[in-house]
Amino acid sequence: MLAGALVLFALVMALLAWAFVKPAAGSRIPVRFWLAGGGLVLPALVLTPLILVAIWSGDRLVLHAGTEVPLRIEITARQWQWDVAYPDAEDGPRASVNLLHIPAGRPVELRITSADVIHSFWVPRLAGKIDAIPGHINTLRLEATVPGIYRGVCAEFCGGGHAGMNFTVEAHDVAAYAAQLARLADSADDGPADTRSAEAAP
């Protein structure tokens, strides 16, 4: 979309410059040309690539036969934090707050909802944003190709603490991921979960 917007901007600026340099030149071009070019041809050139990319991106979200079943993680947004649950952890369910642990090189399916108002989950370097809606579960699939730390934010104004509603995604290699989950608090326990915030991340 950014590339397409830059091309359109350059085209409009070129037409504007042409109108200033040769103000009478445009009057010799039939009105039908401007209507067909600006109303049909140009939108078709812009929308066709966007539609193809949208279809390709949407197809990646669908499980096909033979593809690896993504790891399931549940996320609940609330004013003003992100509660993360790992129901499929090897040693039993685990939990963390404002910190999402994922394995690098493996698709992860996030099931996202909200406990109060509408929030929006967004990790710019890993995936597009998706709303967290009370009483409804939205699914977002993402994958970190390499281990690392990624910053996440709430992208929907949700109240006075919105600006500080950040979180961190830590992608680990497979062995480190299993070890990290083992260190997290059991979600059925009363002990504190991992609560490192985005600001505390290195």
DRENNUZA-26288 format. One record per atom (N, C-alpha, C): residue number from 1; residue in three letters; atom name; x, y, z. Coordinates in Angstrom, 3 decimals, decimal comma. Layout:
// DRENNUZA-26288
NUM_ALA_CA_X_Y_Z;
...
***
This chain:
// DRENNUZA-26288
1_MET_N_0,830_-1,205_0,000;
1_MET_CA_0,000_0,000_0,000;
1_MET_C_0,866_1,258_0,000;
2_LEU_N_1,979_1,210_0,756;
2_LEU_CA_2,877_2,365_0,778;
2_LEU_C_3,486_2,599_-0,597;
3_ALA_N_3,921_1,515_-1,252;
3_ALA_CA_4,509_1,661_-2,583;
3_ALA_C_3,487_2,229_-3,565;
4_GLY_N_2,251_1,704_-3,501;
4_GLY_CA_1,207_2,210_-4,387;
4_GLY_C_0,891_3,670_-4,122;
5_ALA_N_0,870_4,058_-2,845;
5_ALA_CA_0,592_5,454_-2,496;
5_ALA_C_1,692_6,379_-3,015;
6_LEU_N_2,944_5,923_-2,947;
6_LEU_CA_4,052_6,742_-3,450;
6_LEU_C_3,967_6,927_-4,960;
7_VAL_N_3,582_5,857_-5,663;
7_VAL_CA_3,434_5,961_-7,120;
7_VAL_C_2,318_6,939_-7,477;
8_LEU_N_1,186_6,834_-6,762;
8_LEU_CA_0,065_7,743_-7,034;
8_LEU_C_0,450_9,189_-6,709;
9_PHE_N_1,164_9,387_-5,617;
9_PHE_CA_1,604_10,733_-5,248;
9_PHE_C_2,508_11,316_-6,320;
10_ALA_N_3,447_10,508_-6,814;
10_ALA_CA_4,358_10,973_-7,864;
10_ALA_C_3,583_11,320_-9,130;
11_LEU_N_2,572_10,507_-9,459;
11_LEU_CA_1,772_10,766_-10,658;
11_LEU_C_0,992_12,069_-10,524;
12_VAL_N_0,370_12,282_-9,374;
12_VAL_CA_-0,400_13,512_-9,152;
12_VAL_C_0,508_14,737_-9,206;
13_MET_N_1,696_14,646_-8,599;
13_MET_CA_2,638_15,765_-8,620;
13_MET_C_3,115_16,062_-10,047;
14_ALA_N_3,312_14,990_-10,842;
14_ALA_CA_3,727_15,180_-12,235;
14_ALA_C_2,622_15,877_-13,032;
15_LEU_N_1,379_15,471_-12,810;
15_LEU_CA_0,260_16,123_-13,503;
15_LEU_C_0,115_17,570_-13,062;
16_LEU_N_0,324_17,839_-11,777;
16_LEU_CA_0,239_19,200_-11,276;
16_LEU_C_1,324_20,080_-11,901;
17_ALA_N_2,551_19,541_-11,959;
17_ALA_CA_3,650_20,287_-12,568;
17_ALA_C_3,373_20,547_-14,048;
18_TRP_N_2,819_19,539_-14,716;
18_TRP_CA_2,492_19,692_-16,149;
18_TRP_C_1,442_20,783_-16,343;
19_ALA_N_0,460_20,835_-15,429;
19_ALA_CA_-0,588_21,851_-15,535;
19_ALA_C_-0,021_23,258_-15,352;
20_PHE_N_0,991_23,408_-14,516;
20_PHE_CA_1,616_24,723_-14,317;
20_PHE_C_2,501_25,099_-15,502;
21_VAL_N_3,244_24,117_-16,021;
21_VAL_CA_4,176_24,405_-17,124;
21_VAL_C_3,427_24,660_-18,425;
22_LYS_N_2,415_23,837_-18,710;
22_LYS_CA_1,636_23,979_-19,947;
22_LYS_C_0,149_24,013_-19,580;
23_PRO_N_-0,329_25,151_-19,104;
23_PRO_CA_-1,721_25,223_-18,626;
23_PRO_C_-2,772_24,927_-19,687;
24_ALA_N_-2,461_25,171_-20,945;
24_ALA_CA_-3,464_24,962_-22,005;
24_ALA_C_-3,436_23,552_-22,570;
25_ALA_N_-2,422_22,764_-22,218;
25_ALA_CA_-2,280_21,443_-22,836;
25_ALA_C_-3,419_20,510_-22,448;
26_GLY_N_-3,861_20,585_-21,186;
26_GLY_CA_-4,905_19,684_-20,741;
26_GLY_C_-6,240_19,915_-21,410;
27_SER_N_-6,473_21,129_-21,876;
27_SER_CA_-7,765_21,431_-22,510;
27_SER_C_-7,931_20,725_-23,838;
28_ARG_N_-6,824_20,300_-24,451;
28_ARG_CA_-6,913_19,613_-25,747;
28_ARG_C_-7,191_18,125_-25,596;
29_ILE_N_-7,159_17,632_-24,350;
29_ILE_CA_-7,436_16,206_-24,108;
29_ILE_C_-8,916_16,033_-23,792;
30_PRO_N_-9,598_15,120_-24,476;
30_PRO_CA_-11,044_14,937_-24,262;
30_PRO_C_-11,376_14,613_-22,806;
31_VAL_N_-12,540_15,064_-22,369;
31_VAL_CA_-12,988_14,797_-21,002;
31_VAL_C_-13,135_13,304_-20,756;
32_ARG_N_-13,545_12,562_-21,792;
32_ARG_CA_-13,726_11,119_-21,639;
32_ARG_C_-12,421_10,427_-21,232;
33_PHE_N_-11,293_10,963_-21,714;
33_PHE_CA_-10,002_10,373_-21,356;
33_PHE_C_-9,761_10,471_-19,850;
34_TRP_N_-10,033_11,658_-19,288;
34_TRP_CA_-9,839_11,844_-17,860;
34_TRP_C_-10,810_10,987_-17,049;
35_LEU_N_-12,057_10,873_-17,528;
35_LEU_CA_-13,049_10,067_-16,815;
35_LEU_C_-12,677_8,586_-16,848;
36_ALA_N_-12,291_8,099_-18,043;
36_ALA_CA_-11,942_6,678_-18,161;
36_ALA_C_-10,632_6,374_-17,450;
37_GLY_N_-9,645_7,264_-17,631;
37_GLY_CA_-8,343_7,013_-17,012;
37_GLY_C_-8,381_7,124_-15,502;
38_GLY_N_-8,986_8,216_-15,003;
38_GLY_CA_-9,016_8,417_-13,559;
38_GLY_C_-10,083_7,619_-12,850;
39_GLY_N_-11,178_7,285_-13,572;
39_GLY_CA_-12,287_6,590_-12,914;
39_GLY_C_-12,285_5,085_-13,073;
40_LEU_N_-11,611_4,577_-14,126;
40_LEU_CA_-11,621_3,134_-14,375;
40_LEU_C_-10,218_2,518_-14,391;
41_VAL_N_-9,355_3,048_-15,243;
41_VAL_CA_-8,033_2,432_-15,430;
41_VAL_C_-7,184_2,543_-14,163;
42_LEU_N_-7,076_3,763_-13,626;
42_LEU_CA_-6,231_3,963_-12,450;
42_LEU_C_-6,704_3,159_-11,243;
43_PRO_N_-8,007_3,177_-10,899;
43_PRO_CA_-8,448_2,336_-9,776;
43_PRO_C_-8,183_0,851_-10,006;
44_ALA_N_-8,340_0,394_-11,267;
44_ALA_CA_-8,081_-1,017_-11,557;
44_ALA_C_-6,615_-1,364_-11,332;
45_LEU_N_-5,717_-0,460_-11,741;
45_LEU_CA_-4,289_-0,701_-11,548;
45_LEU_C_-3,910_-0,697_-10,080;
46_VAL_N_-4,607_0,104_-9,281;
46_VAL_CA_-4,288_0,189_-7,852;
46_VAL_C_-4,919_-0,955_-7,072;
47_LEU_N_-6,191_-1,242_-7,341;
47_LEU_CA_-6,920_-2,218_-6,533;
47_LEU_C_-6,557_-3,667_-6,845;
48_THR_N_-6,207_-3,958_-8,095;
48_THR_CA_-5,895_-5,342_-8,460;
48_THR_C_-4,736_-5,914_-7,654;
49_PRO_N_-3,585_-5,228_-7,560;
49_PRO_CA_-2,509_-5,774_-6,707;
49_PRO_C_-2,915_-5,897_-5,239;
50_LEU_N_-3,691_-4,925_-4,734;
50_LEU_CA_-4,116_-4,996_-3,326;
50_LEU_C_-5,010_-6,208_-3,084;
51_ILE_N_-5,900_-6,495_-4,033;
51_ILE_CA_-6,777_-7,659_-3,896;
51_ILE_C_-5,967_-8,951_-3,911;
52_LEU_N_-4,993_-9,046_-4,820;
52_LEU_CA_-4,159_-10,250_-4,911;
52_LEU_C_-3,358_-10,464_-3,629;
53_VAL_N_-2,804_-9,378_-3,087;
53_VAL_CA_-2,050_-9,490_-1,829;
53_VAL_C_-2,975_-9,899_-0,687;
54_ALA_N_-4,198_-9,335_-0,660;
54_ALA_CA_-5,152_-9,679_0,397;
54_ALA_C_-5,538_-11,157_0,328;
55_ILE_N_-5,751_-11,668_-0,891;
55_ILE_CA_-6,097_-13,085_-1,053;
55_ILE_C_-4,943_-13,966_-0,597;
56_TRP_N_-3,723_-13,592_-0,995;
56_TRP_CA_-2,537_-14,367_-0,598;
56_TRP_C_-2,360_-14,336_0,915;
57_SER_N_-2,520_-13,166_1,523;
57_SER_CA_-2,358_-13,044_2,973;
57_SER_C_-3,439_-13,823_3,712;
58_GLY_N_-4,674_-13,734_3,226;
58_GLY_CA_-5,767_-14,461_3,867;
58_GLY_C_-5,590_-15,961_3,774;
59_ASP_N_-5,051_-16,435_2,638;
59_ASP_CA_-4,842_-17,867_2,476;
59_ASP_C_-3,824_-18,399_3,474;
60_ARG_N_-2,875_-17,564_3,878;
60_ARG_CA_-1,871_-17,981_4,857;
60_ARG_C_-2,483_-18,214_6,230;
61_LEU_N_-3,665_-17,630_6,490;
61_LEU_CA_-4,309_-17,791_7,791;
61_LEU_C_-5,133_-19,065_7,892;
62_VAL_N_-5,283_-19,774_6,768;
62_VAL_CA_-6,117_-20,970_6,735;
62_VAL_C_-5,228_-22,210_6,819;
63_LEU_N_-5,610_-23,137_7,673;
63_LEU_CA_-4,866_-24,386_7,773;
63_LEU_C_-5,170_-25,269_6,569;
64_HIS_N_-4,143_-25,753_5,908;
64_HIS_CA_-4,306_-26,666_4,787;
64_HIS_C_-3,798_-28,049_5,190;
65_ALA_N_-4,243_-29,053_4,456;
65_ALA_CA_-3,807_-30,416_4,745;
65_ALA_C_-2,286_-30,501_4,658;
66_GLY_N_-1,691_-31,118_5,675;
66_GLY_CA_-0,248_-31,290_5,672;
66_GLY_C_0,528_-30,162_6,317;
67_THR_N_-0,146_-29,053_6,650;
67_THR_CA_0,556_-27,947_7,296;
67_THR_C_0,636_-28,185_8,797;
68_GLU_N_1,638_-27,601_9,411;
68_GLU_CA_1,837_-27,772_10,848;
68_GLU_C_0,742_-27,064_11,634;
69_VAL_N_0,185_-27,764_12,596;
69_VAL_CA_-0,846_-27,164_13,438;
69_VAL_C_-0,183_-26,114_14,319;
70_PRO_N_-0,678_-24,882_14,282;
70_PRO_CA_-0,020_-23,827_15,063;
70_PRO_C_-0,219_-24,018_16,566;
71_LEU_N_0,748_-23,497_17,307;
71_LEU_CA_0,668_-23,498_18,756;
71_LEU_C_-0,410_-22,521_19,198;
72_ARG_N_-1,254_-22,910_20,142;
72_ARG_CA_-2,369_-22,060_20,586;
72_ARG_C_-2,007_-21,325_21,865;
73_ILE_N_-2,199_-19,999_21,843;
73_ILE_CA_-1,985_-19,163_23,018;
73_ILE_C_-3,191_-18,246_23,165;
74_GLU_N_-3,664_-18,076_24,392;
74_GLU_CA_-4,852_-17,260_24,640;
74_GLU_C_-4,444_-15,929_25,287;
75_ILE_N_-5,008_-14,842_24,768;
75_ILE_CA_-4,670_-13,513_25,267;
75_ILE_C_-5,962_-12,776_25,636;
76_THR_N_-5,986_-12,234_26,841;
76_THR_CA_-7,126_-11,439_27,292;
76_THR_C_-6,650_-10,034_27,628;
77_ALA_N_-7,220_-9,043_26,947;
77_ALA_CA_-6,880_-7,647_27,211;
77_ALA_C_-7,794_-7,118_28,312;
78_ARG_N_-7,240_-6,255_29,138;
78_ARG_CA_-8,032_-5,583_30,167;
78_ARG_C_-7,360_-4,253_30,474;
79_GLN_N_-8,094_-3,332_30,995;
79_GLN_CA_-7,515_-2,032_31,344;
79_GLN_C_-6,564_-2,207_32,534;
80_TRP_N_-5,240_-2,033_32,365;
80_TRP_CA_-4,558_-1,774_31,098;
80_TRP_C_-3,391_-2,726_31,042;
81_GLN_N_-3,671_-3,961_30,722;
81_GLN_CA_-2,640_-4,982_30,641;
81_GLN_C_-3,101_-6,106_29,715;
82_TRP_N_-2,165_-6,997_29,410;
82_TRP_CA_-2,431_-8,153_28,559;
82_TRP_C_-2,149_-9,418_29,361;
83_ASP_N_-3,185_-10,223_29,580;
83_ASP_CA_-3,030_-11,496_30,271;
83_ASP_C_-2,829_-12,592_29,227;
84_VAL_N_-1,746_-13,339_29,364;
84_VAL_CA_-1,396_-14,367_28,387;
84_VAL_C_-1,487_-15,738_29,053;
85_ALA_N_-2,162_-16,679_28,399;
85_ALA_CA_-2,305_-18,042_28,915;
85_ALA_C_-1,769_-19,033_27,887;
86_TYR_N_-1,058_-20,036_28,390;
86_TYR_CA_-0,469_-21,075_27,551;
86_TYR_C_-1,122_-22,406_27,925;
87_PRO_N_-2,308_-22,702_27,400;
87_PRO_CA_-3,036_-23,905_27,833;
87_PRO_C_-2,386_-25,210_27,397;
88_ASP_N_-1,528_-25,169_26,376;
88_ASP_CA_-0,935_-26,398_25,856;
88_ASP_C_0,504_-26,605_26,307;
89_ALA_N_0,948_-25,876_27,335;
89_ALA_CA_2,311_-26,041_27,828;
89_ALA_C_2,521_-27,472_28,329;
90_GLU_N_3,745_-27,998_28,153;
90_GLU_CA_4,026_-29,392_28,489;
90_GLU_C_3,786_-29,697_29,965;
91_ASP_N_4,116_-28,780_30,842;
91_ASP_CA_3,986_-29,021_32,279;
91_ASP_C_2,675_-28,493_32,846;
92_GLY_N_1,688_-28,304_32,001;
92_GLY_CA_0,414_-27,782_32,453;
92_GLY_C_0,266_-26,314_32,082;
93_PRO_N_-0,936_-25,780_32,187;
93_PRO_CA_-1,189_-24,394_31,793;
93_PRO_C_-0,269_-23,409_32,506;
94_ARG_N_0,201_-22,432_31,772;
94_ARG_CA_1,073_-21,394_32,317;
94_ARG_C_0,481_-20,035_31,973;
95_ALA_N_0,994_-18,979_32,648;
95_ALA_CA_0,450_-17,644_32,432;
95_ALA_C_1,550_-16,604_32,558;
96_SER_N_1,371_-15,488_31,876;
96_SER_CA_2,256_-14,330_32,005;
96_SER_C_1,430_-13,073_31,784;
97_VAL_N_1,986_-11,936_32,137;
97_VAL_CA_1,294_-10,661_31,987;
97_VAL_C_2,206_-9,694_31,238;
98_ASN_N_1,677_-9,102_30,188;
98_ASN_CA_2,406_-8,128_29,367;
98_ASN_C_3,651_-8,708_28,712;
99_LEU_N_3,747_-10,018_28,659;
99_LEU_CA_4,896_-10,664_28,032;
99_LEU_C_4,440_-11,950_27,366;
100_LEU_N_4,602_-12,007_26,049;
100_LEU_CA_4,181_-13,157_25,260;
100_LEU_C_5,413_-13,918_24,803;
101_HIS_N_5,520_-15,181_25,214;
101_HIS_CA_6,619_-16,043_24,791;
101_HIS_C_6,144_-16,903_23,619;
102_ILE_N_6,931_-16,951_22,548;
102_ILE_CA_6,597_-17,786_21,395;
102_ILE_C_7,855_-18,502_20,917;
103_PRO_N_7,692_-19,664_20,257;
103_PRO_CA_8,851_-20,334_19,674;
103_PRO_C_9,166_-19,742_18,294;
104_ALA_N_10,415_-19,497_18,023;
104_ALA_CA_10,805_-18,975_16,714;
104_ALA_C_10,701_-20,075_15,661;
105_GLY_N_10,300_-19,696_14,466;
105_GLY_CA_10,220_-20,634_13,361;
105_GLY_C_9,007_-21,537_13,378;
106_ARG_N_8,034_-21,236_14,215;
106_ARG_CA_6,816_-22,045_14,275;
106_ARG_C_5,607_-21,137_14,295;
107_PRO_N_4,580_-21,455_13,494;
107_PRO_CA_3,379_-20,608_13,513;
107_PRO_C_2,674_-20,680_14,864;
108_VAL_N_2,170_-19,542_15,294;
108_VAL_CA_1,472_-19,434_16,577;
108_VAL_C_0,087_-18,849_16,321;
109_GLU_N_-0,917_-19,472_16,900;
109_GLU_CA_-2,284_-18,983_16,765;
109_GLU_C_-2,691_-18,311_18,065;
110_LEU_N_-2,936_-17,012_17,993;
110_LEU_CA_-3,351_-16,250_19,167;
110_LEU_C_-4,859_-16,108_19,161;
111_ARG_N_-5,480_-16,481_20,250;
111_ARG_CA_-6,926_-16,327_20,418;
111_ARG_C_-7,136_-15,159_21,363;
112_ILE_N_-7,628_-14,060_20,828;
112_ILE_CA_-7,603_-12,775_21,520;
112_ILE_C_-9,010_-12,307_21,861;
113_THR_N_-9,197_-11,890_23,108;
113_THR_CA_-10,479_-11,340_23,539;
113_THR_C_-10,219_-10,228_24,554;
114_SER_N_-11,286_-9,661_25,104;
114_SER_CA_-11,157_-8,573_26,076;
114_SER_C_-12,088_-8,825_27,251;
115_ALA_N_-11,648_-8,349_28,408;
115_ALA_CA_-12,457_-8,497_29,624;
115_ALA_C_-13,290_-7,263_29,916;
116_ASP_N_-13,079_-6,171_29,181;
116_ASP_CA_-13,828_-4,950_29,494;
116_ASP_C_-14,227_-4,172_28,241;
117_VAL_N_-13,327_-3,364_27,682;
117_VAL_CA_-13,651_-2,552_26,512;
117_VAL_C_-12,881_-3,081_25,297;
118_ILE_N_-13,074_-2,444_24,150;
118_ILE_CA_-12,359_-2,864_22,945;
118_ILE_C_-10,914_-2,378_23,006;
119_HIS_N_-9,995_-3,295_22,805;
119_HIS_CA_-8,575_-2,996_22,671;
119_HIS_C_-8,134_-3,468_21,281;
120_SER_N_-6,876_-3,259_20,950;
120_SER_CA_-6,363_-3,734_19,668;
120_SER_C_-4,941_-4,239_19,852;
121_PHE_N_-4,719_-5,500_19,520;
121_PHE_CA_-3,428_-6,167_19,674;
121_PHE_C_-2,593_-5,934_18,422;
122_TRP_N_-1,368_-5,411_18,609;
122_TRP_CA_-0,538_-5,110_17,434;
122_TRP_C_0,939_-5,285_17,759;
123_VAL_N_1,588_-6,153_16,969;
123_VAL_CA_3,043_-6,309_17,002;
123_VAL_C_3,531_-5,955_15,601;
124_PRO_N_3,914_-4,703_15,355;
124_PRO_CA_4,185_-4,237_13,984;
124_PRO_C_5,170_-5,094_13,199;
125_ARG_N_6,175_-5,661_13,844;
125_ARG_CA_7,193_-6,414_13,116;
125_ARG_C_6,783_-7,855_12,831;
126_LEU_N_5,669_-8,307_13,399;
126_LEU_CA_5,283_-9,703_13,223;
126_LEU_C_3,952_-9,895_12,515;
127_ALA_N_3,003_-8,996_12,723;
127_ALA_CA_1,669_-9,214_12,143;
127_ALA_C_0,866_-7,926_12,179;
128_GLY_N_-0,232_-7,935_11,455;
128_GLY_CA_-1,151_-6,808_11,492;
128_GLY_C_-1,911_-6,780_12,807;
129_LYS_N_-2,629_-5,703_13,037;
129_LYS_CA_-3,342_-5,577_14,305;
129_LYS_C_-4,733_-6,197_14,193;
130_ILE_N_-5,246_-6,596_15,344;
130_ILE_CA_-6,576_-7,195_15,398;
130_ILE_C_-7,237_-6,765_16,698;
131_ASP_N_-8,542_-6,529_16,645;
131_ASP_CA_-9,257_-6,032_17,815;
131_ASP_C_-9,478_-7,131_18,858;
132_ALA_N_-9,409_-6,718_20,115;
132_ALA_CA_-9,799_-7,570_21,236;
132_ALA_C_-11,161_-7,071_21,703;
133_ILE_N_-12,193_-7,885_21,501;
133_ILE_CA_-13,577_-7,464_21,711;
133_ILE_C_-14,201_-8,268_22,849;
134_PRO_N_-14,851_-7,609_23,803;
134_PRO_CA_-15,501_-8,338_24,906;
134_PRO_C_-16,528_-9,347_24,387;
135_GLY_N_-16,478_-10,552_24,917;
135_GLY_CA_-17,441_-11,579_24,537;
135_GLY_C_-17,208_-12,208_23,184;
136_HIS_N_-16,102_-11,902_22,546;
136_HIS_CA_-15,823_-12,439_21,213;
136_HIS_C_-14,344_-12,790_21,118;
137_ILE_N_-14,018_-13,881_20,426;
137_ILE_CA_-12,625_-14,294_20,248;
137_ILE_C_-12,209_-14,077_18,801;
138_ASN_N_-11,175_-13,283_18,590;
138_ASN_CA_-10,568_-13,114_17,275;
138_ASN_C_-9,274_-13,907_17,224;
139_THR_N_-8,968_-14,448_16,068;
139_THR_CA_-7,780_-15,276_15,909;
139_THR_C_-6,761_-14,569_15,032;
140_LEU_N_-5,528_-14,530_15,498;
140_LEU_CA_-4,427_-13,931_14,740;
140_LEU_C_-3,296_-14,939_14,677;
141_ARG_N_-2,796_-15,190_13,485;
141_ARG_CA_-1,680_-16,106_13,327;
141_ARG_C_-0,419_-15,320_13,002;
142_LEU_N_0,647_-15,620_13,714;
142_LEU_CA_1,920_-14,946_13,450;
142_LEU_C_3,061_-15,939_13,598;
143_GLU_N_4,230_-15,532_13,120;
143_GLU_CA_5,417_-16,371_13,216;
143_GLU_C_6,653_-15,482_13,217;
144_ALA_N_7,527_-15,685_14,188;
144_ALA_CA_8,820_-15,005_14,223;
144_ALA_C_9,843_-15,947_13,595;
145_THR_N_10,494_-15,503_12,557;
145_THR_CA_11,421_-16,385_11,849;
145_THR_C_12,705_-16,628_12,636;
146_VAL_N_13,100_-15,669_13,470;
146_VAL_CA_14,329_-15,806_14,265;
146_VAL_C_14,040_-15,405_15,702;
147_PRO_N_14,809_-15,933_16,659;
147_PRO_CA_14,642_-15,494_18,053;
147_PRO_C_14,912_-14,004_18,186;
148_GLY_N_14,205_-13,368_19,097;
148_GLY_CA_14,388_-11,940_19,303;
148_GLY_C_13,294_-11,365_20,183;
149_ILE_N_13,368_-10,064_20,368;
149_ILE_CA_12,396_-9,351_21,187;
149_ILE_C_11,653_-8,348_20,308;
150_TYR_N_10,342_-8,359_20,392;
150_TYR_CA_9,497_-7,519_19,559;
150_TYR_C_8,539_-6,726_20,445;
151_ARG_N_8,335_-5,477_20,104;
151_ARG_CA_7,484_-4,602_20,906;
151_ARG_C_6,042_-4,666_20,402;
152_GLY_N_5,116_-4,728_21,326;
152_GLY_CA_3,705_-4,725_20,983;
152_GLY_C_2,978_-3,606_21,711;
153_VAL_N_1,875_-3,149_21,126;
153_VAL_CA_1,110_-2,046_21,714;
153_VAL_C_-0,381_-2,315_21,558;
154_CYS_N_-1,150_-1,580_22,349;
154_CYS_CA_-2,594_-1,515_22,124;
154_CYS_C_-2,827_-0,401_21,112;
155_ALA_N_-3,473_-0,719_20,012;
155_ALA_CA_-3,646_0,242_18,930;
155_ALA_C_-5,052_0,828_18,876;
156_GLU_N_-5,811_0,668_19,962;
156_GLU_CA_-7,168_1,218_20,031;
156_GLU_C_-7,315_1,961_21,344;
157_PHE_N_-7,697_3,234_21,292;
157_PHE_CA_-7,835_4,002_22,528;
157_PHE_C_-8,830_3,311_23,453;
158_CYS_N_-8,406_3,048_24,694;
158_CYS_CA_-9,220_2,238_25,592;
158_CYS_C_-9,367_2,850_26,982;
159_GLY_N_-8,981_4,116_27,134;
159_GLY_CA_-9,136_4,757_28,429;
159_GLY_C_-7,874_5,484_28,856;
160_GLY_N_-7,854_5,929_30,102;
160_GLY_CA_-6,774_6,766_30,586;
160_GLY_C_-5,407_6,112_30,577;
161_GLY_N_-5,343_4,797_30,691;
161_GLY_CA_-4,054_4,109_30,710;
161_GLY_C_-3,625_3,556_29,367;
162_HIS_N_-4,293_3,959_28,309;
162_HIS_CA_-4,024_3,397_26,979;
162_HIS_C_-2,563_3,556_26,557;
163_ALA_N_-1,989_4,733_26,788;
163_ALA_CA_-0,626_5,009_26,310;
163_ALA_C_0,401_4,063_26,921;
164_GLY_N_0,119_3,529_28,097;
164_GLY_CA_1,059_2,626_28,737;
164_GLY_C_0,718_1,156_28,575;
165_MET_N_-0,270_0,837_27,743;
165_MET_CA_-0,698_-0,549_27,585;
165_MET_C_0,154_-1,238_26,521;
166_ASN_N_1,417_-1,393_26,828;
166_ASN_CA_2,363_-2,032_25,916;
166_ASN_C_2,683_-3,442_26,402;
167_PHE_N_3,300_-4,226_25,541;
167_PHE_CA_3,725_-5,570_25,922;
167_PHE_C_4,939_-5,954_25,087;
168_THR_N_5,547_-7,055_25,450;
168_THR_CA_6,732_-7,540_24,753;
168_THR_C_6,481_-8,955_24,250;
169_VAL_N_6,949_-9,242_23,047;
169_VAL_CA_6,936_-10,606_22,516;
169_VAL_C_8,381_-11,096_22,490;
170_GLU_N_8,636_-12,212_23,159;
170_GLU_CA_9,966_-12,816_23,141;
170_GLU_C_9,900_-14,124_22,360;
171_ALA_N_10,641_-14,173_21,256;
171_ALA_CA_10,721_-15,389_20,453;
171_ALA_C_11,980_-16,156_20,840;
172_HIS_N_11,814_-17,413_21,228;
172_HIS_CA_12,926_-18,252_21,686;
172_HIS_C_13,124_-19,403_20,713;
173_ASP_N_14,331_-19,986_20,727;
173_ASP_CA_14,478_-21,239_20,004;
173_ASP_C_13,694_-22,307_20,766;
174_VAL_N_13,509_-23,473_20,153;
174_VAL_CA_12,575_-24,463_20,686;
174_VAL_C_12,930_-24,870_22,119;
175_ALA_N_14,201_-25,170_22,368;
175_ALA_CA_14,600_-25,623_23,702;
175_ALA_C_14,410_-24,519_24,738;
176_ALA_N_14,805_-23,286_24,385;
176_ALA_CA_14,667_-22,176_25,322;
176_ALA_C_13,197_-21,858_25,577;
177_TYR_N_12,351_-22,063_24,570;
177_TYR_CA_10,919_-21,792_24,754;
177_TYR_C_10,324_-22,736_25,796;
178_ALA_N_10,627_-24,027_25,680;
178_ALA_CA_10,100_-24,998_26,651;
178_ALA_C_10,606_-24,688_28,057;
179_ALA_N_11,869_-24,304_28,157;
179_ALA_CA_12,429_-23,983_29,469;
179_ALA_C_11,790_-22,724_30,049;
180_GLN_N_11,517_-21,753_29,191;
180_GLN_CA_10,895_-20,514_29,657;
180_GLN_C_9,487_-20,769_30,173;
181_LEU_N_8,726_-21,571_29,451;
181_LEU_CA_7,364_-21,877_29,913;
181_LEU_C_7,395_-22,612_31,247;
182_ALA_N_8,383_-23,475_31,418;
182_ALA_CA_8,477_-24,215_32,675;
182_ALA_C_8,726_-23,283_33,851;
183_ARG_N_9,361_-22,129_33,600;
183_ARG_CA_9,640_-21,175_34,678;
183_ARG_C_8,450_-20,275_34,986;
184_LEU_N_7,463_-20,233_34,109;
184_LEU_CA_6,313_-19,374_34,335;
184_LEU_C_5,426_-19,935_35,435;
185_ALA_N_4,605_-19,065_36,000;
185_ALA_CA_3,672_-19,501_37,029;
185_ALA_C_2,585_-20,363_36,421;
186_ASP_N_2,162_-21,363_37,191;
186_ASP_CA_1,024_-22,180_36,787;
186_ASP_C_-0,210_-21,290_36,824;
187_SER_N_-0,999_-21,293_35,747;
187_SER_CA_-2,174_-20,418_35,689;
187_SER_C_-3,206_-20,785_36,745;
188_ALA_N_-3,114_-21,974_37,301;
188_ALA_CA_-4,058_-22,367_38,349;
188_ALA_C_-3,561_-21,978_39,739;
189_ASP_N_-2,276_-21,523_39,816;
189_ASP_CA_-1,720_-21,131_41,095;
189_ASP_C_-2,052_-19,688_41,413;
190_ASP_N_-1,783_-19,309_42,664;
190_ASP_CA_-1,960_-17,926_43,072;
190_ASP_C_-0,655_-17,139_42,966;
191_GLY_N_0,430_-17,811_42,550;
191_GLY_CA_1,728_-17,156_42,467;
191_GLY_C_1,757_-16,141_41,353;
192_PRO_N_2,714_-15,196_41,397;
192_PRO_CA_2,795_-14,154_40,388;
192_PRO_C_3,216_-14,696_39,039;
193_ALA_N_2,601_-14,196_37,997;
193_ALA_CA_2,993_-14,566_36,649;
193_ALA_C_4,147_-13,671_36,213;
194_ASP_N_4,744_-14,010_35,058;
194_ASP_CA_5,812_-13,199_34,501;
194_ASP_C_5,204_-11,874_34,067;
195_THR_N_5,648_-10,788_34,650;
195_THR_CA_4,995_-9,488_34,411;
195_THR_C_5,955_-8,456_33,862;
196_ARG_N_7,033_-8,882_33,198;
196_ARG_CA_7,925_-7,904_32,616;
196_ARG_C_7,206_-7,119_31,540;
197_SER_N_7,369_-5,811_31,542;
197_SER_CA_6,673_-4,951_30,580;
197_SER_C_7,548_-4,663_29,398;
198_ALA_N_6,985_-3,999_28,393;
198_ALA_CA_7,735_-3,645_27,197;
198_ALA_C_8,872_-2,705_27,542;
199_GLU_N_8,669_-1,811_28,512;
199_GLU_CA_9,709_-0,866_28,872;
199_GLU_C_10,897_-1,564_29,515;
200_ALA_N_10,655_-2,712_30,143;
200_ALA_CA_11,732_-3,411_30,831;
200_ALA_C_12,538_-4,292_29,905;
201_ALA_N_12,068_-4,479_28,694;
201_ALA_CA_12,761_-5,368_27,762;
201_ALA_C_14,069_-4,737_27,321;
202_PRO_N_15,121_-5,550_27,124;
202_PRO_CA_16,392_-4,990_26,666;
202_PRO_C_16,294_-4,505_25,250;
***
